């Protein structure tokens, strides 16, 4: 990867990027209130299980295929992946959060990377409600168009997801920065393995993260909430 491509893609990974991710906990808030996550060890297990069982065969696949679509300029491939990903998300809250963040990325990417026609075309498809515009797809499409390879793009997406969980946990429970960095370090080998093993084009998406899905669904019924999901 050349340096301009690296720098272009890093903007969309940085927590400074206004995707709105700070407003979502992906069900973690409900899990903490429900007593499933009480300390850093339980948080590490909760997120690790989601990465292995939920995201390794769903979002990781979507990011990889969308990266290829962005690299090749194939809007139809990204749209197919987007619709399949939408059908695998059981929780309405997780679907809405993913769509909102994805659409924000695509609007800014299409506006600022005007030499990449595929981004403008996909933004228009989202705005006309032809495709859902999920985060994993818009992220993969943008970095693919920016010149990132698939494996690096998947790793970046999963790392960003892990950082989001740590950030949410620090606002919801007594977990400090030192513990957060320790967990991120422990997740790196798992993220690396998932990014290398993300499936082939013939592999179907699947997901098995029932605990995380249940808490994501329960979030909307919490008596008090800091996050939107």
NORHUWO-V691605 format. One record per pair of residues at least 24 apart in sequence whose C-alpha atoms are under 10 Angstrom apart, sorted by sequence separation. I is the first residue (numbers start at 1). J is the second residue. D is the distance in Angstrom with one decimal. If there is no record, write none. Layout:
{{I/J/D} {I/J/D}}
//
This chain:
{{61/85/9.2} {102/126/9.7} {103/127/8.5} {118/142/8.9} {159/184/8.1} {162/187/8.0} {58/84/9.4} {59/85/7.5} {116/142/9.0} {119/145/7.7} {162/188/9.5} {58/85/7.0} {99/126/9.6} {106/133/8.0} {118/145/7.7} {105/133/9.4} {106/134/9.7} {117/145/9.1} {159/187/8.5} {59/88/9.9} {103/132/8.5} {104/133/9.2} {105/134/9.7} {106/135/8.9} {109/138/9.1} {113/142/9.0} {116/145/6.5} {158/187/9.7} {159/188/7.8} {162/191/9.2} {58/88/7.9} {102/132/8.8} {103/133/5.6} {104/134/10.0} {105/135/7.7} {109/139/9.5} {115/145/9.6} {116/146/8.2} {158/188/9.4} {58/89/9.3} {102/133/5.5} {103/134/7.1} {104/135/8.8} {106/137/9.6} {107/138/9.6} {99/131/9.9} {100/132/9.4} {101/133/8.6} {102/134/4.8} {103/135/7.3} {106/138/5.9} {109/141/9.7} {110/142/8.6} {113/145/8.9} {158/190/9.6} {159/191/7.0} {99/132/6.3} {100/133/7.9} {101/134/7.4} {102/135/3.6} {105/138/6.6} {106/139/7.9} {109/142/6.7} {113/146/8.4} {155/188/9.0} {158/191/6.4} {159/192/9.4} {98/132/9.2} {99/133/5.3} {100/134/7.6} {101/135/5.6} {102/136/7.1} {103/137/9.9} {104/138/9.0} {105/139/7.0} {108/142/10.0} {109/143/9.5} {157/191/9.4} {158/192/9.2} {54/89/9.9} {98/133/8.0} {99/134/4.4} {100/135/7.7} {101/136/9.3} {102/137/7.4} {103/138/7.3} {106/141/8.7} {155/190/9.7} {156/191/8.8} {96/132/9.4} {98/134/5.1} {99/135/6.0} {102/138/5.3} {103/139/9.7} {106/142/7.4} {109/145/9.7} {155/191/6.0} {156/192/9.7} {158/194/8.8} {95/132/9.0} {97/134/8.6} {98/135/5.0} {99/136/9.3} {101/138/8.9} {102/139/7.0} {105/142/8.1} {109/146/9.7} {154/191/8.5} {155/192/6.3} {158/195/8.2} {95/133/10.0} {96/134/8.7} {97/135/8.5} {98/136/7.8} {99/137/9.7} {101/139/9.4} {154/192/8.9} {155/193/8.9} {157/195/9.3} {95/134/7.7} {98/137/9.7} {99/138/9.2} {155/194/7.7} {156/195/8.9} {78/118/9.8} {95/135/9.5} {98/138/9.9} {152/192/9.0} {154/194/8.1} {155/195/5.2} {151/192/8.6} {154/195/5.3} {155/196/8.4} {75/117/9.7} {151/193/9.9} {153/195/8.1} {154/196/8.5} {73/116/8.2} {75/118/6.3} {79/122/8.1} {151/194/9.0} {152/195/7.3} {73/117/7.5} {74/118/7.0} {75/119/8.5} {78/122/8.3} {151/195/5.3} {152/196/8.8} {154/198/8.2} {71/116/9.7} {73/118/5.2} {75/120/10.0} {86/131/9.3} {150/195/8.2} {151/196/5.9} {70/116/8.7} {72/118/8.8} {73/119/8.5} {75/121/7.2} {76/122/9.2} {79/125/8.5} {86/132/7.0} {150/196/9.1} {151/197/8.7} {70/117/9.6} {71/118/9.0} {74/121/9.8} {75/122/6.4} {79/126/9.4} {83/130/9.4} {85/132/9.1} {86/133/9.0} {151/198/8.1} {70/118/6.7} {73/121/9.6} {74/122/9.6} {83/131/6.5} {84/132/9.9} {85/133/9.9} {86/134/7.4} {150/198/9.3} {69/118/8.5} {70/119/7.7} {82/131/6.6} {83/132/6.6} {85/134/7.7} {75/125/9.0} {81/131/9.6} {82/132/6.4} {83/133/8.7} {79/130/8.2} {80/131/8.5} {82/133/6.5} {83/134/8.8} {85/136/8.8} {70/122/9.9} {79/131/6.0} {82/134/6.3} {85/137/8.6} {78/131/9.1} {79/132/8.3} {81/134/9.6} {82/135/9.2} {79/133/8.4} {82/136/8.4} {83/137/9.8} {172/226/8.2} {78/133/9.4} {81/136/9.7} {82/137/6.0} {171/226/8.9} {172/227/9.6} {81/137/7.3} {82/138/8.7} {79/137/8.5} {168/226/9.6} {78/137/6.7} {168/227/8.6} {78/138/8.4} {78/140/9.0} {78/141/7.3} {27/91/9.7} {27/93/8.6} {75/141/9.0} {26/93/8.1} {27/94/8.1} {70/137/9.6} {74/141/9.5} {26/94/6.5} {69/137/9.4} {70/138/9.2} {73/141/8.9} {24/93/9.5} {25/94/9.5} {67/136/9.6} {70/139/9.7} {71/140/9.5} {72/141/9.8} {24/94/9.0} {66/136/7.9} {67/137/7.9} {70/140/7.3} {71/141/7.6} {26/97/8.1} {65/136/9.8} {66/137/5.3} {67/138/8.9} {69/140/8.4} {70/141/4.4} {71/142/8.9} {73/144/9.0} {25/97/9.5} {26/98/9.4} {62/134/9.4} {63/135/8.8} {64/136/8.9} {65/137/8.0} {66/138/7.4} {67/139/8.0} {68/140/8.0} {69/141/6.2} {70/142/6.4} {71/143/8.3} {72/144/8.3} {73/145/7.5} {24/97/6.9} {62/135/9.5} {63/136/5.2} {64/137/8.6} {66/139/7.9} {67/140/4.3} {68/141/7.4} {69/142/9.4} {70/143/7.3} {71/144/4.7} {72/145/7.9} {23/97/9.0} {24/98/9.4} {62/136/6.1} {63/137/5.5} {66/140/4.8} {67/141/4.8} {70/144/4.5} {71/145/4.9} {59/134/9.6} {61/136/8.9} {62/137/5.8} {63/138/8.1} {64/139/9.9} {65/140/7.5} {66/141/4.7} {67/142/7.3} {68/143/9.6} {69/144/7.2} {70/145/4.4} {71/146/7.7} {21/97/8.2} {59/135/8.9} {60/136/7.8} {61/137/9.4} {62/138/9.5} {63/139/6.9} {64/140/6.5} {65/141/8.4} {66/142/8.4} {67/143/6.4} {68/144/6.2} {69/145/8.1} {70/146/8.0} {71/147/6.8} {20/97/8.9} {21/98/9.1} {24/101/9.7} {59/136/5.8} {60/137/9.7} {62/139/9.5} {63/140/4.5} {64/141/8.8} {66/143/9.0} {67/144/4.2} {68/145/8.6} {70/147/8.6} {71/148/8.2} {58/136/9.3} {59/137/8.2} {62/140/7.6} {63/141/7.5} {66/144/7.3} {67/145/7.4} {70/148/9.5} {71/149/8.5} {21/100/9.1} {61/140/9.9} {62/141/9.6} {63/142/10.0} {65/144/9.4} {66/145/9.6} {67/146/9.4} {71/150/9.3} {20/100/7.9} {21/101/6.6} {60/140/9.4} {63/143/9.4} {64/144/8.9} {67/147/9.1} {68/148/9.6} {19/100/8.0} {20/101/6.0} {21/102/9.9} {59/140/9.8} {63/144/9.3} {67/148/7.8} {68/149/8.3} {19/101/5.0} {20/102/9.6} {67/149/7.4} {68/150/7.0} {18/101/8.8} {19/102/7.5} {67/150/5.7} {19/103/8.4} {20/104/7.9} {66/150/8.7} {67/151/9.2} {19/104/5.5} {20/105/9.6} {64/149/8.8} {65/150/8.0} {67/152/9.9} {18/104/7.7} {19/105/6.1} {64/150/5.2} {67/153/7.3} {17/104/9.8} {18/105/8.1} {19/106/9.7} {63/150/7.7} {64/151/7.2} {66/153/9.8} {67/154/8.6} {17/105/8.6} {63/151/9.2} {64/152/9.4} {19/108/9.4} {61/150/9.9} {64/153/7.3} {65/154/9.9} {18/108/9.3} {60/150/9.8} {63/153/7.1} {64/154/6.2} {17/108/9.8} {60/151/9.4} {63/154/5.8} {64/155/9.9} {62/154/8.9} {63/155/9.5} {12/105/7.4} {60/153/9.2} {61/154/8.3} {63/156/9.9} {60/154/5.8} {63/157/7.7} {59/154/8.5} {60/155/8.4} {63/158/9.7} {12/108/9.5} {12/109/8.6} {60/157/8.0} {56/154/9.6} {59/157/8.7} {60/158/7.7} {59/158/8.6} {56/158/9.0} {55/158/8.2} {8/113/9.2} {55/161/9.9} {51/158/7.8} {51/161/9.1} {51/162/8.7} {47/161/9.4} {48/162/9.0} {47/162/7.4} {19/135/9.3} {88/205/7.8} {89/206/9.9} {90/207/9.9} {44/162/9.8} {47/165/7.5} {87/205/9.9} {88/206/7.1} {89/207/8.7} {46/165/9.9} {47/166/9.3} {88/207/7.4} {94/213/8.5} {84/204/9.3} {85/205/7.6} {90/210/9.6} {93/213/9.8} {44/165/9.7} {84/205/7.7} {85/206/9.2} {91/212/9.8} {43/165/8.7} {44/166/9.3} {84/206/9.9} {91/213/6.4} {94/216/6.8} {43/166/8.6} {90/213/7.0} {91/214/7.9} {93/216/6.7} {94/217/8.1} {81/205/9.3} {89/213/8.6} {90/214/9.1} {91/215/9.2} {92/216/8.5} {93/217/6.6} {91/216/6.4} {92/217/7.2} {93/218/9.2} {13/139/8.8} {40/166/9.4} {43/169/8.1} {90/216/9.3} {91/217/5.4} {93/219/8.0} {12/139/7.7} {90/217/8.4} {91/218/9.2} {93/220/7.6} {91/219/10.0} {92/220/9.6} {40/169/8.8} {9/139/9.4} {12/142/8.5} {13/143/9.6} {39/169/9.5} {40/170/10.0} {12/143/8.2} {60/191/9.9} {64/195/8.6} {97/228/8.1} {37/169/9.5} {43/175/9.7} {63/195/9.7} {96/228/9.9} {97/229/7.0} {9/142/7.8} {10/143/8.9} {40/173/9.1} {61/194/9.7} {65/198/9.6} {96/229/8.8} {8/142/9.6} {9/143/5.6} {39/173/7.8} {40/174/8.8} {56/190/9.7} {60/194/7.4} {61/195/9.1} {64/198/7.2} {65/199/9.3} {94/228/9.9} {95/229/9.9} {8/143/8.2} {9/144/8.9} {26/161/9.6} {38/173/7.7} {39/174/7.8} {40/175/6.6} {48/183/9.7} {56/191/8.8} {60/195/6.9} {63/198/9.2} {64/199/8.4} {65/200/8.8} {93/228/8.2} {94/229/6.9} {9/145/9.4} {29/165/10.0} {37/173/9.1} {38/174/9.0} {39/175/7.4} {40/176/9.3} {44/180/9.4} {47/183/9.7} {51/187/9.1} {60/196/9.8} {61/197/9.4} {62/198/9.2} {64/200/9.0} {65/201/7.5} {93/229/5.7} {6/143/9.1} {9/146/6.4} {28/165/7.5} {32/169/8.7} {38/175/9.8} {43/180/9.9} {56/193/9.4} {57/194/8.7} {60/197/9.1} {61/198/5.7} {62/199/9.6} {64/201/9.3} {92/229/9.5} {5/143/8.5} {8/146/6.6} {9/147/8.2} {26/164/9.0} {27/165/9.7} {28/166/10.0} {41/179/9.4} {44/182/9.7} {45/183/9.8} {48/186/9.5} {52/190/7.9} {56/194/5.8} {60/198/6.0} {61/199/6.1} {91/229/9.9} {5/144/9.7} {7/146/9.4} {8/147/8.8} {9/148/7.3} {21/160/9.9} {25/164/7.5} {26/165/7.9} {29/168/8.0} {33/172/9.1} {40/179/6.9} {44/183/6.3} {48/187/7.2} {51/190/8.0} {52/191/9.0} {55/194/8.8} {56/195/8.0} {59/198/9.4} {60/199/8.3} {61/200/8.1} {5/145/9.3} {6/146/8.2} {8/148/9.4} {13/153/9.7} {21/161/9.3} {24/164/8.5} {25/165/6.6} {28/168/7.7} {29/169/8.0} {32/172/7.6} {33/173/9.8} {39/179/10.0} {40/180/8.0} {43/183/8.7} {44/184/8.9} {47/187/9.0} {51/191/7.9} {57/197/9.4} {58/198/9.1} {61/201/8.6} {5/146/5.6} {6/147/8.0} {23/164/9.9} {24/165/9.2} {25/166/9.5} {28/169/7.5} {32/173/7.8} {52/193/9.9} {56/197/8.4} {57/198/7.0} {58/199/9.5} {4/146/8.8} {5/147/5.5} {6/148/7.2} {14/156/10.0} {22/164/7.3} {25/167/8.8} {26/168/9.1} {29/171/9.6} {40/182/9.5} {41/183/8.6} {44/186/8.6} {48/190/8.1} {52/194/7.8} {56/198/6.8} {57/199/7.4} {61/203/8.7} {4/147/9.0} {5/148/6.6} {13/156/7.0} {21/164/7.3} {22/165/9.6} {25/168/5.8} {29/172/6.9} {40/183/7.9} {44/187/8.2} {48/191/9.5} {51/194/8.3} {55/198/9.9} {56/199/8.9} {61/204/8.8} {62/205/8.2} {9/153/8.9} {12/156/9.8} {13/157/7.5} {24/168/7.9} {25/169/8.2} {28/172/8.7} {29/173/9.4} {61/205/6.9} {2/147/8.2} {12/157/9.8} {15/160/8.1} {22/167/7.9} {23/168/8.7} {60/205/9.3} {61/206/9.4} {1/147/7.1} {2/148/8.9} {10/156/8.9} {13/159/8.9} {14/160/8.0} {22/168/7.5} {57/203/9.0} {58/204/8.7} {59/205/8.5} {1/148/6.5} {9/156/9.5} {13/160/6.4} {21/168/9.7} {25/172/9.5} {57/204/8.2} {58/205/5.1} {59/206/9.4} {1/149/7.5} {12/160/9.8} {13/161/9.8} {15/163/8.7} {57/205/5.7} {58/206/5.6} {59/207/9.2} {15/164/8.6} {56/205/9.3} {57/206/5.5} {58/207/6.0} {55/205/9.7} {56/206/8.8} {57/207/6.1} {58/208/9.5} {1/152/9.5} {54/205/9.9} {55/206/8.8} {56/207/8.0} {57/208/8.9} {15/167/10.0} {54/206/7.6} {55/207/7.0} {56/208/9.8} {53/206/8.8} {54/207/4.5} {55/208/8.8} {53/207/6.1} {54/208/5.2} {55/209/8.7} {52/207/9.2} {53/208/5.0} {54/209/5.0} {52/208/8.8} {53/209/5.5} {54/210/8.7} {50/207/9.1} {52/209/8.6} {53/210/9.1} {50/208/8.2} {51/209/8.9} {54/212/8.7} {49/208/9.1} {50/209/5.8} {54/213/9.2} {49/209/7.1} {50/210/9.1} {49/210/10.0} {50/211/8.9} {49/211/9.3} {50/212/6.9} {46/209/9.6} {49/212/8.7} {50/213/9.3} {46/211/8.6} {47/212/8.7} {46/212/7.6} {36/211/9.2} {36/212/10.0} {36/215/9.3} {31/211/8.8} {31/212/7.9} {34/215/8.3} {30/212/9.5} {33/215/9.7} {31/214/9.0} {32/215/9.3} {27/211/9.6} {28/212/7.9} {30/214/9.2} {31/215/5.6} {34/218/9.4} {27/212/6.5} {30/215/5.5} {31/216/8.2} {34/219/10.0} {26/212/8.2} {27/213/7.5} {29/215/8.3} {30/216/6.9} {33/219/9.5} {26/213/8.9} {27/214/8.2} {28/215/7.2} {29/216/8.6} {30/217/8.8} {31/218/8.8} {27/215/5.2} {28/216/7.4} {30/218/6.4} {31/219/8.5} {34/222/9.6} {26/215/8.6} {27/216/3.8} {29/218/9.6} {30/219/5.1} {33/222/8.5} {26/216/6.1} {27/217/7.4} {29/219/7.1} {30/220/8.8} {33/223/10.0} {25/216/8.8} {26/217/9.7} {27/218/7.7} {28/219/8.6} {30/221/9.0} {33/224/9.7} {27/219/6.1} {30/222/7.1} {33/225/9.7} {26/219/8.9} {27/220/9.5} {29/222/9.0} {25/219/9.4} {30/224/9.9} {29/224/9.9} {30/225/8.6} {29/225/7.6} {29/226/7.8} {30/227/9.7} {29/227/7.2} {28/227/9.3} {29/228/9.5} {30/229/8.6} {27/227/9.1} {29/229/7.8} {25/226/8.9} {26/227/8.8} {27/228/9.3} {28/229/8.4} {24/226/8.8} {25/227/6.1} {26/228/8.8} {27/229/5.9} {23/226/8.1} {24/227/5.2} {25/228/7.4} {26/229/5.6} {23/227/5.3} {24/228/5.3} {25/229/5.7} {22/227/8.2} {23/228/5.8} {24/229/5.0} {21/227/9.9} {22/228/9.5} {23/229/7.7} {21/228/9.9}}
//
